[in-house]
Structures are given as C-alpha cells and as structure tokens.
Amino acid sequence: MLAVLQRVTRASVAVDGETISSIKAGLLVLVGVAKGDRPEDAAKLAKKAADLRIFSDGSGDKADRFSVSLLDCGGEALVVSQFTLLADVRKGRRPSFVAAAAPDDAAPLVDAFAQALRDLGVAVETGRFGSYMQVSLENDGPVTILLDTADLDRPRRQKA
C-alpha cells in the first residue's frame, strides 16, 4: 500500500459539487492499494501515519517543527482513495495502472486503513471510493511524505 501524507490546516472532498467530507488541521491521506496488499498492510500504514512526528509542538523553535504526531496534536485525517498512486510511467506517455488492486479488493483495504486510524484514536473523514472527487487542501509547511508498506521494514540507507 502507498500513502501520500499531506500536513494540512484544512482539507475537503466534494462530489458533484457537494462537499461530502472536511477536516481542520491534520493529514490529508491519499491511499493507493496494490495487487497483493493485505489488511495487515492497512494497519501498519495507519500506525505509521498516526505516529509520525511531523507536526510542530507550537513552541516556535526550529528544532520542534517535527516534534509531535497526529495522535499527540489531536489532528484529524481525511482519507481519499487514489489508485493513480500506482501509476507505472516507465514506458510510453500514458500511465499504466496494472499494479493497482481491483476496486473490489481495494475498497475494503481503504476502509480498513481508515478504521485502523479510528481505532488508534484519530478522527477520520473519507472521500467516496470510486467517485470522481474534487479534493481541496491548504498544505501546511508544505509537508508532504510518501509511505510505502514495502519500504517500512527495509533498513535505512547507509552513508557512503
């Protein structure tokens, strides 16, 4: 599973011109599900997203810009499914989405991700799976981080 975390001061999702979800300060999380992803991946990704210290403690000290997590600051999350995160653009000019899970497989995992965040104590809103959505956000920082469950267990890169 892939997730793009965007630290926001606010975010919302509209479908057919109607706002269906909105949050104040927290994370906009775009979630992509790959073929072969499992519920354990959704739980692992949610835990990492909730625990990452990417928020300021408000002290104004430069060292504390990344000192508290979503859980620590009481921020909200807006979870939006986005299969296009799985785009393969290595050949040609049109992206291929063959790595993306089928909708019947992906929808339950996006729901599992959102539920895992809720279970951790995060207030969660969601987009509408499979709908054409307009996502609005005010990126805070800007801070944007890519998470990939395939990378979470790998060792960090060593210095040369």
N, C-alpha and C positions, 0 to 999 in steps of 0.2 A: 504494500500500500504506500501511496505517496500522499503527502500533505504539504501544502504551502500555507505557512502561518504568517499572517499579516497583523502586526500590532496596530490597533485602530482606536480612535477616540469615539468613533461611531461607525456602524455599517447597517445596511438593509438589503433586502431582496424583494423585488417586485416581479409579479407575473401578470401579463396582460394589463399593465398599467396600475395594478393594485399592489400596495405594499403588503406582503404576507408575513414578513419577519423583520425585526430590527433589534439591534443591541446598542448599548452605550459602550464605554471603554472595555476593551478586552481583545479578543482574537477573532478575525475572520479566518476560517479554516476551509481551504479548498481541498477536497479529498478525491483522490483517484484510486480506483480499485483495479488491480491487475489480475489476469487469469492466475489461479492458484492461490490467491490470498485467502486467509482463513480468519475466523473470529478472534483467534489469539493475536493476529496482526493488528486488528482493530483496537483491542485492549492495550497492546503495547504502544501503539501510536498515540492513543488518548492519554496514557500515563505520561509519556514523554512530553506531549504538548502542554499538559496541565502543570508539569513540574519544571519546565524550562524557565530559568531565571532571565527573563527578557524584559522585565518591567522595572521602572525606577521606584525607589523607596520614597521619593519625594523630597529628599534632603537637598537636592541641587548639586551635590558633589558628583563630579565626573565619574568617579570610581563606582558610584552607586546607580548608574544608568541601567545596569543589568544585574540587579541585586535581588529581585523578588519574582516569584512565579505568578501565574494566573490564579492559582489557588490562594497564594499569600495576599494578593491585592484585591481579591474578590471580584475579578473581572468576569465578563460574560463571554460566550463563544457563539458565533454564527457559523454553522456547518453547512457547506454547499458542495454537493457532488459535482465533480468535474472530470469526466472521462478524458478530456483533452490533455490532461497531465501525462497521459500515457502515449502521447504522440511520438511516433518514430519519424524523424525528418532526415534520416541519413541519405536517402535516395530520392531523387526527383524533387518536385516542387509542391506536391500535395502530401500532407501528413498521412501516415498510416496509423490506424488505431487497433491493429490486430492483437496487441498486448493487453488491451483493456478487457476487463471481465464483461461478460454479457449482462444486460440490465437485470435479469432475474437473479444473477449471482451477486452483482454489485450492490443493489438496493439494500439487501439485508445487512451487508457489511458497513455501509454508510450509516445505517440506523444503529448498528452495534457500536460504531465509533462514537456517535452522539450519545448513546445510552451510557457508554463507559465514562464519558466526560461527566454526565449527570451523576453517575454512581460515585465519582470522585468529589462531588460537591460543586460542580460548575453549573451555573445557569446557562442553558443551551437553547438556542433557536435554530431552525433549519430552513433551508431552501425547499423546493419541491422537486423531488427526483424526477428526471426525465422531461422537465418543463424547460421552455426557453425562458431564461431568467435575466433580469437586469440587476446587477449587483453594484451597489453604491457603497463607497467607503471613504473614510478620511484616515489615511495611513499615518500613524504616529511615529515620527522619527525621521525618515521612514525606517521601519524594521520589518524585513521580510526574510523568512527562514524556510528552507526546504528540508523536509523529513522524509526518509525512505526507510521502511522497515528492513529492507535488505542490507542497509548500512549500519543499523543500530548496534549490531553485535560485532562488527568489524573493529579491529584495533585502530587507534588513531594513527595518522601518518607520522612517520619518524622524520626527524630533522636530517637533512642531507649532510 
